[in-house]
Amino acid sequence: MTNLIRVEIFKLVQSKTLWLLIIIITGLSTLLHSLVITDWWQLSGTEFDRAQLSELNALSAFTLPLLFSFIVSALAGFHVSTEFSQSGVIKNQIISGHHIAYIYMAKYLVFSLGSIIVTILIPLLTAIILVLLFGHGDLINLSNFTYLGRAFSLFTLQFLCFTAVVLWIAIGTGDSGQTIIFTLLLSIIMFIIEKFLTYPVIQLLYENSFFYQFSEVFHYSMTTGEILKSIVIAIISLIVILSGGMFVFNRKEIK
């Protein structure tokens, strides 16, 4: 398992897509946070506003599924899908001979790590650095760190479910373009369900999904019950999605 993870890390580090995304997200994050901090972009009404962290309002853009789904699907499409030939055969000979579950989990863990770095860590670190550079160091206190730590920890748990879904799509399609399209379609469908569908059963299912939790975890005030509910939803969803993804992956032939 350790060797498989090392192989996946090596391939990820060598991925031009990863480094291109790092450059793009760093530049975009720097621009958006600079505009917010200098009041060029009047963004209000966010959960960061309610937490008295208005200077970090640009972070709300990176927590939107429609944005981060494109980032994650691009990484999956051009990093994971390219390992499959048109016949659906895994082309990497290094992983042959290993248990299928270990291969899948190694891919999932490293892909999720890359996605977290690009989608969560870079925007958050960029925000903190710019806040300090623009003279708002008073925001960096225990209370605000507690809120950010809780919010982004819960967000990361839900995000791990999302990367599992995207990996499933990438493995199932074996095509970079289809991976991006299907992932974006999924996010759009979830957006439509949230905003326009009011059927009780559909709403109940949606409100107990990790997609719903993407926004819920950033509420400034969360009860212990709400926090536990978020954790349980993420864990159950992750187990189900990983099991399904492993089933799909098990149908792939390894050369």
N, C-alpha and C positions, 0 to 999 in steps of 0.2 A: 504493500500500500504506500509506504514511504517513497519508494522508487517511482511509483506511478505518479505521485504528487509532484515529485521533482521534475519528472518529464513534462508534466502539464505546465508547471511554472516556467520551465525553460522555453516551451513553445509560446506561452503567453508573453514572456519578456521579449521574445523575438518577433512578436506580432506587430506589424506596422500599423494595424488598425488600432491597437491599444494606445500606442504612442501618439497617433494622430488625434484620437479622442482626448487624450490627456492635454494636448496642446490646445485643442478647440475649447474644451470645457474650462481649462484654466483661463484662457483669454475671455471667454464669455462670462464666466463668473466674476472675473476682475472688473470687466466693464459694467455689468449689472449692479454689483455692490458699490462701485464708485459712483454710479448715477444715483443710487438710493441714498448713500451717505452724504453726498453733496447736494441733495434735494433736487437734482435734475429730473429724477423720476419719482413722481408723487404716488407712491404705492402705499395704500392704507387698508385698514379693515382685516388685516391678517392676524393669525394667532400670535405672531411675534409682536405685533402692536399691543395686544392684550397682555403680553408678558413683559411689556415695557422694554422691548428689544427692537424698536422700529428700524434701527440701523442695519438689522439683519433681515429686513423684509424681502430682500432679493432671494433669500433661501427658499421662500415659498414657491418660487418658480421651479426649483429643482425637485420639489416634492410632488409635482403634478405628474400623474401617470402618463399623460399624453407627451410630456417632454422626456421623462427618463425611460419610457418604453422605447423611444427611438434610439436612445443612447445604448441601452442594453441589447436591443435587437440587432443593432449594427455590429456590436462586439461579438454577439453570438453568430450572426450571419457570416461574418468574414473571418472568424476565428474557429468556431466549432463546425459549422456546416461544410467548410472546405475540406474537412477530414474525410468526407464521404464522397465516393464516386457516384456517378449517375445511377449505378446499379444498386446503390445503398450499402456498399461494402466499405468498411473502415479501412483507410489506406495506410494507417500508421502500423508498421510491423513491430514496433517496440513493445506494444501493449499485448500482443498475442501471447496466449498461454496463461494469462492471469484470469482470476475469477471475474465474471462479468460485473458483479456488484461492486468490486473494488475499482474496476475501470470506470464505471459510471460515477461513483462517488468522488473519485479523484478529479474527473472532469467537472463535476458540479461544484466542488469546493474551490477549485482554482478559478473557474469561470465566475463564481459568485464573488470571490476575492477581488478579481479585476473589476467587476461591475461596481462593487462597493467603493473601491478607490476612486473610480472615475465619477460616479454619480453622487456619492455621499461625502467622502472624505475631502476631495478637492474643493467643492463649493464651501464646505464648512470651514476648512483651514484658511481658504482665501478670505472668507468673511471675517474671521478672527484677526488675521494679519492686517487687513485693510482697516478694521475698526481701531486697531492699535496705532497704525500709521497716521490715521486722520484725527488722532487725539481723543478717542472715546474709550480710553482704557478703563474708565469707571464702570463700564458695562461688564467687565471681566471680574465678576465677584461670585461668591459661593452660591447665592440664590439663583443667579442666571445659569451658572454651570450645572446646577442640579436640574433645572428645567430642561436645558439642552441635552444633558446626559440621559434623562429619562425619555424625552421625546424621540431622540435619534436612536436610542437603544431599541425602543419598541418599533420604530420605523424600520430599522434594519432587520428585525425579526420578520416583519411583513414582507420586506424587500427580498428576503431569502426565498420566500414562497414564490415571488414573482420571477426571480432568476431560475427557479426550478421549472416554472411553466415555460419560460423562453427556451431553456435548454431542451425541454421536451419537444417544443415546436421545431427547434433547429435540427434535432436528431431525426424527428419524424419526416421533415421535408427534405433535409439534406441539400438545401438550396438557400443561398444568402438572401436573394430577393424575396422568396416566399416567406422566409423567417421574419424579415422586417415587415412585410405586408400583413401577415397573420397576427403578429404581435400588436401592431398599430390598430388593426381591426378589433382585437380583443379589448384594448383600452378604450376605443371609441364606443363599443357595445356597452362596456361597464359605465361609461359616462352617460350614455343614453338611458340606461336603466336607472341610474342615480337621479337624473334630472327630470325624466319624462314619464317613466312607468310607475304607476301608483297601485298596481295590483298588490293586495296584502301579502300573498304568498311570495311573490317575486321580491318585494321589499324586505320581507323577513329573511329570505335567503341572502339577499345582498348585504343587509346590515349585520349578518354574521359571517361575512367573507373578509379575507385579508384586504381586498380592494377598498372596502369601506373604512378599514382601520388606518389606511394611509393618511387620512385627514383627521380621524378621531384622536390619534396618538399625540397630535400637536396641541390639543386643548390645554390651556394653561392650568386648569384645575381638573384633575382626574382622581376619582375615588380609588381605593384599593381594589374594589370589585371590578371597576372598569379596566384597571391595569391587568388584573388576573385574567379577565375575559379576553383582552387583547393577546396575552401570552398564549392562552389555551387555543384560541382561533388559529394563531400562527403555527403552533406545534402540530395540531391536528391536520391543518391544511398542508403543511410541509410533508408530513408522513404520507398522506394520500397522494400528493403530487409526485413525490419521489418514487413511490411504489409504481405509479402509472408510467413514469418516465423510464424506470428500470425495465418494465415489461416491454416497452417500445424498443429500448436499447438492446434488449436480449434477442430481439428478432433480427438485429444487424449481424451480418457475417464479418468476421475478423480475418484478414489475410495474415 
